[in-house]
């Protein structure tokens, strides 16, 4: 399956509500952010707290065009927490941090507009 970042791409394949519920999207707070110079595409290493049920997880995020390292700690982000971990170079990414492409193709993080408890699930 190929996902397009193009806002004019056609709608994705129809899924059932149960398929949607299988994707576990949670809110977490970024605890720390570091450069990830070994990544093929510019990225940061994030450590994110998803609350007591999920815990602290790591993620590689290609968000370097729109975010500085010092503005990420304390920010809430949404992530898929039930994908298998993915090896990216020497780094193990445990969750998929979610975002949308802006007009220039840079990733804008997906987050609530009001603070919610870490670990809150999208529904």
N, C-alpha and C positions, 0 to 999 in steps of 0.2 A: 504494500500500500504506500502510495506517495502522497505526502501532505504538501500543499502549496501555501506559500506565504502571501500569494497574490489575492488581494481583496475581491477581485473579479472572477476568481476560480469558482467552478460549479460547486453546489452543495455536496457534502460527503454522502456516502452510501447510507441508506436508512438503517437504523439499529432499533432494537427493542429497549424498553425501559430497564429491563434486567441487565442488558449489556451496559447501559449507562451506569447503573448502580455498581457494576463490577469495577469501574475505574474509581479508585479511592483518592479523591482530591482533598487535601487538607491545607490549613493555614498554619504557617510557622513563622517564628521571628528569627531573623538572621543574627547569629551570635558573633560571627567573624567572617571576614572576606580577605582573601589573599590573591596575589597574582598567580597565574597559571601559565608561565612562559613555555612550558613543554607542549601545550595543546596546539593542535594543527591550526585551529581558528582561534582568534583572540578570545580568552575566557578568564573567569575568576573561579577560584575554589571557595565555596560557601559552606559554612557550618550553620545548620538551621535547627532550632528547637521547635518540635511539633507537640510538645506537652507530654504528660506522663504515659499515655497509651502508646504513642509512636516513638517518643524519645528524640534524641539528637541524631540528625542524619547529615551526610555530606552530599554536595551537589556541584557539578561543573555547570557554569552558566555563561553563555555567550552574550554578555550584557555590557561589554567594555565601552561601546560607543556612546551610551547614554548615562552610565553610572560610574562614579568614582568609588574607589575602595572605601574611603572614609565615610561615605554617605549610606552604605549598606547596613552596617550593624544597627539593630533596633528596628529595621524596616520589616513589616510583615509581607510575606510572599505566599503564593499558592503553588503547590507541587503535587504531582502524582506520587503517592507513597507506596504503591503496591506493584511497581514494576520490579523485575529482578535487577540487582546491582549491575552496573555497566563499567567495565574497565576502560578508562581513557588515559592512555599512556601508563604512568605509574600510579595514577589516582583512581580510586574506586568511587564512582558516583552512585549514590544509593537512592536518590529521588530525582524526578524530572521537574525542575523549576519551570513554571509556565509563564509565557509572555506572548505578546502580539507584535508583529512587525509594523513599524511606522512607515510613512511615505518613502523614506530613504532605505528601508529594509533593516533598520536597527531594532533590536528587541527592547520592548517596553514591558516591564514586569506586570503581571496580573496580580492584583491585591484588592482587599476590601477597602471601601472608602471610609470606614470607621473601624476601629480596633475591635477584634473578636478574640476569644480565648484561643491560645495555641492548641492545635489539634482539631479545631472545628472543621467539620466535613461539609463540602459543597453538596447541595441537594437541589 
